């Protein structure tokens, strides 16, 4: 039964203080009688305060004295909790010393007794403060009025554990269908704004659903297929052109190093060239037109059809600053959609008719939400905890609705949702005020932060802190305080974010106890502050010395590796901030960690990820409270301190790796003593210390994933037999790597590998398994459905001696199977399927990969694979036959470098992506009508076969053909005029094309490669919308230089020796729209014509590479628009134009970026 909770922020803190004081460690540390007396007095004071907490929490918004009383109370509670942590730590240290040095126990006891008096006096001091505040409640007339203790509260039921989703749930979105279709229609349409990329602004109040609408459109399948590149970037109130440019690059899955805006924008512009992209800039506030103009400079160089979508609350920004091409003014939901949205979240599939007494109350509640979807959703998710009419009426009539008049920054509905949280959830949510707006966080990382602050101590429960944290996180997601956020870089939804209004709420409830510092500006007193996010700037590192909040619990430093944090700064921080529980240097310029880190005896969380650190000081092993140590990306760190096993409370250890290889070379001794470990990146078995494998056996609380490296070093079965991985029931992912051992293979090594792998049978709960570099000649018996019923992913790689694959067809939930570099496999037969025990084989498999199977000859195909979506067969040179023919769900088929394979492609009505390269005997009779991307390269086809291929290909978007000297395409121009966007033709032997290019009205990218006889384009020229043209090794085509009909071209790439051409380009050959020109390997080219450049007023990038005969640049005609000139391996040009001594250097000095390459060296 759900407990009716009051929800005051401090109640769980009170309970934890009482429990800590009554703990065995503290009772043993002091006299039991003294503790009992103190606890009795404390209980009286806390109970007196507890009676009025709910009333005070509501009245604080109208009465500043009540707010001050609550803030004072929080401050005292922080101090008391801090003091009890000090005492517990001192008690723990005494116990550890007593265990390690039993002969000195009596002496330690005497010293410890002498040190207890200060603690006792400080405890009494905290008690006096609490008693004072308990008496002061009467002065504030708390507890004397009619304010009901449980007013506006609902019965709270914990949410179920989260299961992540990769899509927006469209079924729970109402009233936005018209907006969605209108926006999609605009995004799919062509540009009508000249050379400027169209900007579409979604404008509306906070909580109106702007971001939700943008997500709906962003994730729509038509949008995914239409755009080559997509990026989503959160902007918010802070506006930094360099930072935003880097964020955009990263979201486009590109690296973004350095702080030079010119180079970053150059990189972005180069990446967007010829690409149709969609960029979403979410939550824009800044109205500085000049800065926006600067930010958007690189975006006019994408392909035709590129778009930018922004969301903003400020119509002025959309209209006058961004000069939006289209504006979507998002309105409140109407009554009908408001009610539908509320019903979806409040009743969760139940019929409203089952609760007739709730409908009228519910409709009145919905009216108070003002048509804001976020408010309705949050309140509906809150009320689904109960179906009591009394509690719904409490919500309807609560005074909390009037608080919006007092605090205009926070929606009253969200505050009402917060008010109804249990006290432990309020503390967890309030902690999140440390995050800046738009900050993305992972669930596990936030849970570790909560643990460090002691927020997950579950009173009277045996559940782990991680379990309690998962439940708390799910609860906050269930009321939309946390929302999933898509990560473009990793194509995942692992991150979460708080809506701006929710972030405002966290700031409001945390008050003076949490702050973010930017540009080293502190706008208020921080003496009571417990949590700080400090954004380091180049000149602000030393400002850390000015922090005066000595009771600080959390310090997150955000910066780059260029911002060095000196030893002096560290020593100062560690000497003053002795109560830190959480410290993050993530991504900062930290070269070493000073010994004084040991001063932070209460530290539970330390993040050194992506710093320059090379060695950890031994004193880090004195941090006995440390629970989380993060070392990801510390590639220079190769070992851990020798006394590392003294960190007995360590629960999470993330170790560095580089290119998939561990950076740490050896595990510290006695790793098994870290038996509280819940997560460990990898475990290394050394050749000299194979017995350390036994230490792994003691870590049976491991969760998540782990790599076991160096299993090839294990030769004694006894070493592996002691590791019972079947007991690690929480482990979900396991990578067994049999590297190490002797280089020469013999029978004993093979037998050893077999025995070791057989002994390391994992638990039945395992979901993902990788076995690599295994040198045994057979796979273990436990790789089958019975032993691993929950396996969803299996990867077998470099298992070169195994001649038979394990029976995998009966694994009921297997979705991804990858087999590579297994040279012992010659035939995949019935043993692969294990067909004797199940009717439908591989019933859940979606992705199947066979790669680099050098000796594989035959695939015996049985019926099965009903859900297979992707099939990859690559570099299997001896494979002759055959392929499964009935794959009803197949969407992607890649067959590369299988020259002996004689088979027809599988029948599939859903194939959209077909890639066949260097497969001389594959038979393609007819392509599916669903095909959108086709790559056929270096294959030998008959003319008849190819003619049939294109009969039904009417929606092709990307086509790449290598004609190999004998192929004609007589019907190509009859089928896909309206759909084809990219076309690449290699090794066309005729002097002219047999189809009309200008009819391909949507073609924007065209490549011709190695076509020695092609001397002209067909009558009609090139498509008018063509944006990118690449010509490589087509000498006659370049020599003819006829009118090409180029009107919209932006990018032109030429790679040809210019055998019969000394000057280029011909006047008017290239259009005024050209912005990028690349001349590569033009060995005979001598002159660049001034006449050909005079009209190129949009040219911004000019690349000239390996043109040894080129004598001069067209300096008189180089346009003022030219931004970047790159020259490599052009010796005559270098002499005349280089910075030092070049006689013609002045003629190009107006170009902002001039770069000369000499080999691999860069000269500016």
N, C-alpha and C positions, 0 to 999 in steps of 0.2 A: 504494500500500500504506500502511495506517495505521501511524503511528510509535508505538512503545511509549513512553509519556511518564511521567516520574517525578512531575511535577505539583507540585513545590515552588513556593511562592509567589514566591520571589526569583529563580528561574532566568532567566526572561525579562528581569528587571531587569538581571541581570548581563550578559546578551548585549547589551542595548541600550546599557549603559555602555561596553562594549568597542567597539561599532560607532560610538557618538558620538565616542569618543576617537580612533578611526581615520578619522573623516570628513575630507574634503578641507578644509573650513572650519577645523577645529581644527588640522590639520597645517600649513596655511598660516599660521595665526595664531601658532603656536609654531615653534620649530625642529623639523624632522622627526625629527632624532636624539633630541632630548629626549622627544618623544612616543613614539617607538619604545621607548625605554628604560623609560619610565613604563608603557606598555602591557604590556611583558613582565613587569614586576614585578606589575602588577595581575592579569594572567592567572594567575600562579602563586598569588597569594593567593585569588583567586576560585575557582580550580579546587580548591584544598584545601578550601574551604568547601563547594563544590558537592557534593563526594563524600558529605557527611553531612547534607545538607538534608532529605532524606526521612525519615531516622531521627530527626532533631531535631523535625520536624513532628509525628511521632507521640508522641515522648517528652515533648514540652512539656506534655502534659496530666497527666503523672504527676510531672514534675520541674520545680519552679518555677525552678531555675537555668538549665535548658535554655530555658525560656520567656523568661527575661530575656535570655539570649544571643541568641535569635532577634529579640526586640524591639530590642536594641541594634544588631543587624545591619541590621534594616529601617531604623532611624534613620540609620545611616551611609550606607546606599544612597540614602535620600531626599536626604541632604546632598550626596552625590557627584553624583547626577543633577541636583540643583538647581544645583550649581556648573558643571557642563558646559552647562546651559542659559544661565547667565550668560555663559559664554565664547562660546557660539555666537551669542548676541544681540549681544555686543560686536563679534564678527567681522562679523556681518551689517550692523551700523550703520556700521562702517568701510568696508565695501564700497559701501554706499549713498551715503555721503559722497564716496567716491572717484569714483563714477559721476556724481554731480551736480556735483562741484567738482574736476575733474581737475587743475587747476593747483595745488591744495593737497595733492595725494596724498602727496608726499614728507614734508611737514610732518606730515600725519596719521599716516604710518607711524612717524615718530620718536616722536610722542606716544603712539601705541599701544604701541610697543615698551617705553616706560618704564612703561606700566600693566600689562604682562604679568607682571612679577615677583610681585606679590601673588597673581595667579591661580596661578602655578606653585607658590608656597609653599603655597597652600591645597590644591592637588591633592596635593602630597606629604603634607600633613597627613591628608587622607582616606585615602591609601594606608597611612599608618602605622596608622590606626585599623583598617583591614581586616586588615592583617597581625597586629595584636594579637589580633583576634577569631579569626583563623585559628589562631593558636597556642593560644588558650584552649579550642578544641574538644577538645584532648588532656586538659585538666583535667576536662572534663565526660565524658571517656571515650566521646566520639562516634566512631563508626567502628571501635570495637574489639569490639562485641558482635555477636550473630548476626542482628541485624535486617536482613532482606533489603531491598535497595534498591528493588525493584519489587513489594514485598509488597502485595497487595490492589489491584493496578492492572489496568486493562483497556486494550486498544488503542483509541485515540480516533479516531473518524471525524467530521469536521465535518458539521454538519447542513446540509440544504438551506435556501435562503433562505425566509423566512417567507411564507406566504400567510394573511391574516387570515380568521377565520370569525366570523359573527355569531350563532352558536348554540352551546349546550353540546352536545358530542358524546356523545349518549346511548348510542351503541354501545360506548363504552369505560367505561361505568359499570355496576357489578355490585352486586347485593344490595340495591338501594334501591327496587325496583319497588313493594313493598308500602307502604313509607314514603311514596313519592311519591303514590300513589293515595289513601292515607289523608289526607295533608295537603291534596291538591287537593279531596277531598270535603268536608273541613271548611271550606276557604276559600270554596267555592261555596254552602255552606249558609247559612241565615239566622242572625241573631244570637239567642243565647239568654242574653245577659248584661245584659239591661235596657238602660239608656242608655249603658253603658260599651262602648267598642269592644273586641271580643275580641282577646286577645293570645295568639299561639301561639308557644311557645318550643321551639326545637330545641337539645337539650342533648347534649354529648358531649365526649370528649377532643380535644385539638388534633390535627389531621390526620385526624380521623374522617370528614370529608366533610360537615360541617354546612352550610358555604357552598355546596358542590356540590349538595346536596339542595335548598337554597333557590333556587339558580339554575335547577335543573331545573323546579321548580314555577313560578318567576317567568316563565320563557320558554315555558311551556306555552300552547298556543293557546286552550284553554278559559279560562285565567286572563286572557290578553290581552283576550279578548272580553268577559269578565265585569266587569272593573274599568275605570272611566273614567280614573282617575289611578293611576299606579304610580310608586313611587320606591324607590331602593335607596341606603342611606346606611351607610357604614362608621363604626363607633363607636370600637372599640379601648379601650385603657386610659385614655387621657385623656378627661375628661368635662367639657365646657363647654356649659351649657344654651344660651347665646347662639350659640356656634359651631355646635352641632348643629341648632338651629332654622334658622339660615341655610343649612346644608348641606341640610336637608330641603326648604326652599323652592326652592333651586337645583335639586335633584333632581326636584322637581315642575315644573321649567321656569319658575320665577318668579324675579324679581329679589329680591335680599336685601341691602339697603343699611342702613348704620347699625348701632349696637350697643344700641339701646333694645329690651329684651326685650318690653316691653308692646306696642310697635308691631309688632315682628316676629311675635309670637303673634297679634295682631289680624289682620295680613295673612294669616297661615297659616290661621287659623280662617275668615276670609272666603272664602279660596280653596277650602276644603274643603266649604263649605256646599252641601248638596244633591248632593254628588258621592260616588259609590261608589269608594273608594280602597283601594289596597294599599300598605302601607309595610313595607319590610324593613329592619331595623336589625341589621347584621351585626357579630358579634364584640363582645358586651357583657361588660364586666368589673365596672363600678362598681356597688356595692351601696347607694348612698345613696338611700333610699326617697323622701325629701323632694325631692331634685333630679329624680328620675324623675317624681314626681307633677307637679312644675312643668313639666317638658318635655312631658308628655302632655296637659296641659290643653286645647289646641286640638283634640284628635283625637276628641272625643265629638260633633262637630257635622257629621260626614260623613253620607252617605246610609246607609240600612239596608243591611247586608251588607258594610260596610267592615271591613277586618281589618289587624292588625299582626302581622308575623312577626319574631321575634328569634332570633339564634343566640348561644349562650353556652357556655362550659365550666363555668359555675358554676350548679349546680342550685339553690343557695340563692338566687341572684339571680332565677332564673326563678320559683321558688315564692313566696318571702316578700317580695321587693321588687316584682317586676312583677305578682305575683298572676295568673299565666298562666291563661287559660281552658282551654288544652289544652297538654300537655307531651309532646314527642316525644323520648324518651331513645334516642339513636342508639347502637347497639352495634357492636362490631368485626365485620368480615366473617367469615363462616364459612370453613372450609378450601376448600370448593369455589369460592366466589366469589373468595377470595384468589388461588387458582391461576388462575382465568379472567382476572382483572384482570392478573396478572403476565404471562400468556401473550400477552395483547393488546399489551402494551407492549414486552415483551422479544423476541417473535418477529415482530411486525408483519406478520401475514398468512401467515407461513410455518407449515407444519405441524410440530407438536412431534415427530411421528413421524420426521421427517427428522433429528432430533438426539436419538436415544434416550439417548446418554451424558449429555445435559444435563438430562434431566427429573428424575432423582433428586437431582442437585445443586441444581437450581432449587427443588424442593419444600422442601428443607432450608433454603435461603435465605429462602423465603417464610415459613416458620415463625418465623424470627427477627424478622419485621416486626411481630409482635403484632397482626395483623388491621387495621392502620392503612392505609387506602387511599392516603394521600399517600406513605407510606414505600414501599409496594409499587409504586406508579406510578413514583416517582423511581428506585428501584433497577432496575425493569424497563427504563426508558428508558436507564439507564446501561449495562446488560448487553447491550442490543441492538447496541452498538457492536462486539461480538465474539461469536463462537460457538466460542471455544476453551475446551475443558473445563478446561485448566490454569488459565486466567484466572478462570473461574467458581469453581473450588476455592479460588483465592487470596482471592476475595471472601468465600467461606463461612468461611474459617479466619483471616481477618485479625483482629488485635487491636483494630481500630477498633470492633468490636461491644461491647467492654467500656468504651468511653469514656463511654457514657451514665451510668455510675456516677460519673464524675468531673464531668461537666457536665450537670446535670439540665435545663437550659433548652433543650438542643438534641437533637433526636432523632438517635440514633446512625446511622440509615440516611442521613439528610440529610448528616451529617458525612462519611460514607463516600463519598457522591456527590461532595461537595466535594473530598475528598482525591484523587479520581481525575480531577479536571479537569486539563487542561494548564495550565501556569503562567500563560500569558497570560489564560486565562479566570478563573483564581483572582484575579488582580489586578482584572479588570473586575468580578467579582462582589463582591469585598471593598469596592470603591469605593461600592457601593450601600448600605453601612452608614450613609451620610450621610442616608438617607431615614428619616423617622419611619414607624412602623407604619401601614399603610393608605394610604400616599402613592401616588397614581396618577401614572404617568409615561408619556410617549410614547416610542416606540422611537427616533425621530430625535433627540429632545431628549437622551436618555441617551447616544446615540452621540456627540453633540457634547460632552457632559461627559467622556466617556472620552477623546476626542481632546484636550481641554484638559489632561488629566492625563498625556498622552503614553502612553496604554495601548494605542493601536492602531498603533504603529510595527511594521510587519510585516517581521521580519528576512528579508533576502534575497528580497523579493518586490516585484513592480511594481504590486501591487494598491493601490488608494487606501485611505485610512484608513476612509472610509465603507463601502467594500465589506467590509473586514475587520471593521468594527463590526457590519454586518448579519449576517455569519456568526457572530460571537461572540454576538450577541443571540439568533439562532436556536438556537444550542447551549444557551443557558441556558433558553430556552423548552422545548427538547426534553426536558430533565430536570425540568421543572415548577418550576424556581427562579423563573421569571416566569410569571404567568398572566394571560390577557386579562381585562379588567374592562369591564363595560358602562357607558357614559356616558349617563345618562337625558336630560341636557340636549340633547345633540347626536344622540342615538339612534345611537350608533356604538360599535364595539369597538376604538377606536384606542388606548385606554389599557391599561396593564399594572399589575399590583400583585404584591407578594411576600406569600405566606402568612406569618402571624405567626411560625411556627416557622422559616421561611426567613429572615425578618428577624432573628430571634434569632441565627441562624447567622452572618449577615453581621457582627453586632455582636461575636460571639465571635471571629471570625477577624481582624477589623480591630483589636480591642483598643484600646489607648490612642491610636491614630492617627486615630480618628473619634469624634465626639460630637454629641449634640443637646442644645441648651440651651433650657429652657423656664422662664418666669417669672424669667429672669435668674439662675437657680440653677445653679452649677457645682459638681458633687459630687466632682470629682477634679481632679488637676493636668492642665493643658492645654498644658504647655510643649512636648511632643513632638507635639501634635495637628496633623494636616495638613488635616483636613476638618471643618467645623463647619456645622451647621444651627441657626440662632439664631432662635427664635420671639419676635418683638418684642411686648412688652406696652406699655401706655400709659406706664409708668414705667420702662421698661427700656432705652430707646434709648441713654441715656448709659452704660449698662453695657458698651457696646461699647468704651468707652475703657479698660476694665479687662482686655481680652483680652491675654494675655501670650505667646501662641504666635506668635512672629515668623517661624517657618518655615512658616506656614499656606499651604496651596495652594488650598483651596476654602472660600468663605464664602457661604452662602445665608441671606439675611435674609428671614424670613417675617413679614409684617405687613399693615397696611392703609394707605391713603393718609392716614388721620388721624394716623399716627405719623410725624411729620416727622423727617427725618435732617438735622441741621444741617450747615453748612459746617465747623464746628469738629470735629465727629465725623468727617466725611470726611477732613479734612486730617490728623487724628491717625491714622486707619486707614491712609491712603495713605503716610504717612511711616514707619510701623512695619512694615506687612505687605508688604514689598517683593517677596516671592516668590509672591504670589498668582497663580495661573493661571486661576482661575475666581471670578467675583464676580457675585452676583445681588441686585439691589434690587427684583425683580419685585413689583409691587403695593404698594410702600412709598411713604411721603410724601417723595419726592425732588423738590425744586423746581428744583435745578440741580446740575450736576456740576462740582466744583471743578477748577481747572487742575492740581492736584497728582496727578490721575489718571495723568499721564505718568510718575510714579515707578514705576508697576507695569509695568516693562519686560518681564516674563515673562507678562503677562496674555494669555490666549488666548480667554477666554469672558467676555462682559459682557452681562448681561441687565438692561435698564432698562425692560422692558415694564410698561405700565399705571402709570406714575408721572406726576407733574405736569410733568416736564421740558419746557422750551420751546426750549432751544438746547443744542447740544453744543459744548463748548469746543474750540478749535483744537488744543489739546494732545492730544486723543484720537487725532489723526493720528500721534502719536509712538509709539503702541502697535504696533510693527511685527510683533509676534508674534500679534496678534489674529486669531483664526480665525472666531469667531462673535460677531455683534452683533445683539441682539434688541431691537427698538423697537416691538413691537406695542402698540397701545392708547395710545401717546404722542400723543394727538390735538392737542396744542398745538405739537408739533414740526413745522415747515414747511420746514426746509432742513437740509442736511448741510454740514459744514465744507468750505471751498474746497479744502483739501489732502487730501480724503478718499481720493483715488487712491493716496496713499502707503501705505495699508494693504494692501500687496501680498500678504500671506498670508491675507487675508480669504476665507473659504470659504462662509459662510452669513450672509446679511443679510436680516432680516425687518423691513420698513418699516411704519409706521403707516398705517391708513386709518380712515375714519369713514363709516358708512352706504354702504359700497361705493366711496367716493371716496378717492383717495390724499391723505394729509395733506402729504406732501412735494411741493412745487410744481415743483421743478426737479432734474434729476440733476446731480451734481457733474461738473466737467470731467474728461475723460480717464478716464471710467468703464471703458473698455476695458482699462486697465492692471490692473484687478482680475481678471486672467484665471485666477485660481484659484477664482473663485466657482462654487460648486456649487448654491446656491439663492438666488434673488432674488425678492422679492414682486412687484415691478412695475418697469417701465421707462417713463419719461415722455419723450415727444417734444415739445419746445417749439416754438412758432411761430417764435421767433427763432433757435433752434438745431436745426433739423431735421437738420443734418449729424450730430448726436449719435446718430442712428439707426445710423450706421456703427460707433459704439462698441459697440452691441449685438452686432454681427457677431463681435466678438472674444471674446465670452463663450460659447464653444461647449462648455463643460463643464457647463452648467446642467442640473440635474435637477429633477424634480417639476413645479411649476406656476409660470407667470409671466403677469402681465397686461402688455400693451403698450398704454399710454395715449397719446392724442393723435395717432393715425395720420392724422386728418383734416388735420393741419398739413403733411403731406408732399405736396408738389406736384411735386417733381422726381423722375422715375422713377429717376434715377441714385442718389438717396439710398436708395431701397428695394432697388434691384438689388444693392447691395453686401452686403445682409443675407441671408446664405444660411442660413435656418433648417433646411434639410435636413441640415446638419451637426450640429445639436443633437439627437443620437440618444438622449440620456437624458431629454429633455423629455417629460413625460406629459400635461401639461395646459396649454392655451394660450387666453388670452382676448385677442382683438384688438378694440380699441375705437377707432372712427373719430370720436372727438370732436375738437373744435378746428376750425380752418379758417374760411373765410368763412361768415357767416350766410346770405347769399343764395346759392342754388344756381344753377349754370349747367352747361353741357355740359362745359366743361373740368374742372370739379371732379369730375363723375361719371366722366369718363375717367381722371382721376388716381387716384380711388379704385379703379377697376377694375385699373389697372396696378399699384398698390401691393399690393393683395391677391393678385393673380396672382403677384407676385414673392416674396411672403412664404410660399411653400409650405413647410409644416412637414415634419418627418421622418416616415417611414412608421410609426414606433413610437408616434406620438401616440395617446392614449386619449380625451381629453376636449377639445372645442373649442367656444368661444363666439365669435361674431362679432356685434358690436353697433354701432349707429349708422352702418352702412355706407351710403354715399351713391352707390355705383355702381348701374348698371342691370342687371347680370348677375353671377351668382356665378362664381368661378373654376373652371377645368376640373379642378383637383386635388381638389375635394370629390366624391369618388366612391370606390367600393370598391377600385379598383386602386391608387390613390395613398394611401389611408388604411385599410389592411386591418384595423388593430387598434382603430379608433375604437369606443368604447362609449357615448359621450354627445356629442350635438350640440345646441347652442342658437343659434338665429338670431333676433335681436331688433332691432327698429328698423331694418330694412333696407327702407325704404319705397319705393325706386324699382325694385326687382327685380320683374319680372312673372312670372317662372318660378322654381320651386324647383329646386335641383340634384337630380340623380338619386341618390336615397339608398336605394332598395330593395335594392341589392346589397351594402350594407355588412354584412359577414358577422357582426360581433359587436355591432352597434349595439343598445343596450338602452334608451336614453332619448333621445327626440327632442322638442324644444320649439321651436315657431315662434310668435312673438308680434310684434305691432305692425309687420307687414309689409303695409302698405296697398296696395302695388302688385300684390299677388296677387289675381286675380279667379277663376281656375280652377286647381284642382289636378288635373292630368291624367296621362297616361301618362308624361310626362317625369319625374314624381316617383318612378316605380317603376323605370324602366330595366329593363323586363320582358324585354328581348330576350336577356339573357345569363344568366338564372337562373330556375329553376322556382318556388322558394318565396321570395316577396318579404317583406322585413322579417322574416326567419326568427328573429331573436333579440330583436326589439323587445318591451319589457315596458311602457313608459310612453310615451304619445303625447299631446302638448298642442298645441292651437291656441287662442291667446288674443289678443283685441283685433285681429282681422283685419277692419278696417272695410269693405273692399271685396270680400271673398271671397264669391263667389256659388255656386260649384258644386264638388263633390268627386266626381270620377270614381273610383269605388271598384272596385278589382280584388281578386281573391282573394289572401290573404296574412295576415299578422299572426297566426301560429299560437300565439304565446306572449304576446300582448298582454294585460296584466292591468289596466291603468288607461288610460282614455280621457277627456280633458278637452277640452271645446269651450266656450269662454267668450267673451262679448262679440263675436260675429260677426253683426252685425245684418242683413246682406244675404244670408247663407247660406240657400239655398232647398232644395238637394238635394245629396247624399243622405248616408246613413251606411252603413258596411260592416255587413252583416247577419250574417255568420258569424264570430263571435269566440269560439272555444271556451274560451279561458282567461280571459275578461274577468271581473273582480271588482268594479271600481269604474267607474261611469259618471256623469260630471258634465256636464250640458248647461245652460248658464245664458245668458240674454240673447241668444237667437237667435230672435227673434219671427217671422222669415220661414221658418224651417226646417220643411218638410213631410216628415216621415220617421217611420218606426217605429223604436223603440229596437232595438238589435241583439239577436239571439237569443243567449242565454247562460245556461247552466244553473248557472253559478258566481257570478253577480252577487250580491254581499252588500250593496252600498252604491249607491243610486240617488238622484241629486240633479238634479231638473229644475225650473228657476226661470225665470219670465218667458219661456216658449216656448209661444206660443199655439197652434201647429199640430202639435206633437209628438203622435204617436199611441202610446198605451200600451194595448195590448189585454189583456194578461195579464202579471202579474209572475212572475218566476221563484220557485220554491219555496225557493230558497236565501237570499232577501232578508232582511236583518236591519235595515237602516237605509233609510228612505224619506223624501225631502224633496220635496214638490210644492207650489210656491208661485207664486201669481199666474199660473196657466195657465188657459185656458178649455177645460173638458172638458164633454162631454155626460154626463147622468146615467147612461146605459147604460154608457159607457166606464168610469166610476169603479166602478160596481157589479161589473164583471168584474175590475177590477184586484185586488180583495182576496180573490178566490175561493181562491187557493192560498197566501196569505200567512199561514201559521200560526206562523212563528217570528220575526215582526217584533219588534224590541226598541226601536226609535226611530221615531216617526212624526210628521211635521210637515206639516200640510195647510193651504193657503189656499183656502177654499171659494169665494171670489170671488163670493159672492152668489147662486149658482145650483146649488150642488152638494149632494147628499144622500148619506148613507153608510148605506144600509139594511142592508148585510151586515157592517158593521165589527165588530159585537159577536158575530159567529158564528165568527171565525177566529183571533183572536190574544189571547184572554183570558189565557192562561198565560204569555205571553212578553213582552208589551209593558211596558217600563219607563218610557219617556218619551213623552208625548203633547202636541202643541201644535196648537191649532185656531184659525185666524184667519178672521174675517168669516163666522161662522155667522149666518144670517139668521132662522132660526126662533126661536120663543120657548122652545123646549125641545129637548133632545137626543133623537135617535132611537135611542139605545143606552144600555145600563145601565153606568155607570162603576164601580159598586161591585164588578162581577164581574171587573174587571181586578186580580187579586190581587197582582201584582208591580209595579203602577204606583207609582212613587215620585216622579215629577215631572210636573206638569200645568200647561199654559199655556192661557189664553183671551185672545185679543187681538182688539179691534175687533168685538165681537159686540153690537151695540146693542139687539137685540130679545130676547136671551137673559135670561130672568128667573128661571130656577130650574134646579137640577140634577135629573136623573131620580130617580124613586122609589128609595130605597135609599141615596141620598147618594153620598159619595165613597169611594174605596177606603180600607180601614182602615189600610193600610201607607203611605199617601201622606205623603211627607216635605216636599215643596216645592210650593207653589201660587202661581201668578202670575196676576193678573187685571188686564188693561189695557184701559181704555175699554169697559167693560161696565156701564153705569150702572144698568140694571134689576136686574142680578144683585146688585150691591152694595146697592141700595135694599131688595131683598126680605130679605136677610140671614136666610134660613130656616136651619133646622138642617142643617148640611153633613156631619155625621157624621165630623168630623175627630178622630182619636184619637192619631195619631202625628206630626202635622205639626210640623216644626221651623222651616220657612222660609216666610214669607208676604210676598209683594210685591204691593202695590196701586198702580196708577196710574190714577186716575179723578178727574173734577172734583167728585164727590159732589154732583151737582146737586140731588138730593132728600134728601140726608143731611147733617145738621149735626153729628151726633155718631157716634163710632165708637171701639171696637167694641161691639157688643151683648153683654150679659152672657152668658158661656159660649159665645159664638160660636167663640172660639179656644181650643184645648186647652192644658192645663198643660205639655205637652211643647215648646211654642213657644220657640225660642231667638233667632230673628231676625225682626224686623218692619220693613218698609220702606214708608213712605207717601210717594208721589211725585205731584206735580202735582194734589193734592186741593184745588182752588181754593176750594170752598165749605165745606170742613170747618171747623167752629168749635170743637168740643169733643172732647176725648178722654176717654171715660167712665172714671171710677174703677172702676166695677163690672166693666168689661170687662178690667181689668188685675189685679184683686185675686188671681186664681188663677194668674197667669202666673209661677210660681215658678222657671221655667228660663230666662226671658228674659235675654239677655246683650247683644244689639245692637238698638238702636232708631234708625232713620234716618228723619228727617222733612225732606222736600225740597220746596220751592216750594209751601208751604201758606200763602198770604198772609192767609187769614181766621182761621187758628188762633190762639185767644186764650190758651190756657194748656195746660200739661202736666198729666197726672194724677199730680201729685207725691205725693199721699197713697197712691197705689196702686203706684207704681214699685217693683218688687221689689228686694231686696238683691242678687239675682243679677246685676242690670244692670251690665255692665262698660263699655259704650261707648254714648254718646249723641251722634249727629251731626245737626246742624241747619243747613240751608242755605235762604236766601231765604224766611225766615219772620219778617218784621219785628216783628210783635207779640210773638213769643216771644223774639226777640233782646233787645228792650228790657227784658223782665222778668227774663231769666235769664242775661244776659251777665255776665262776671266783674267788669267795672268798672261799678258803679252799678246792677246788676240787683237789684230789690227782692225777687225770689223766688230769687236765686242759692243761698241757704242750703238750699233744699228739694231741691237736686240735688247738693249738695257731697259726698255719699257715693259718687257715681259716679266711678270711677277715671279715666275718659277722657271728657271733655266737649269737643266740638269745634264751633265756629261757623264757617261759611263765609260770606264776604261777597264775592260774585262769584267770583274765583279765589283770594282771600286766605284764609288760615287763621288763625283766632283761637281761642286756647285759653281 
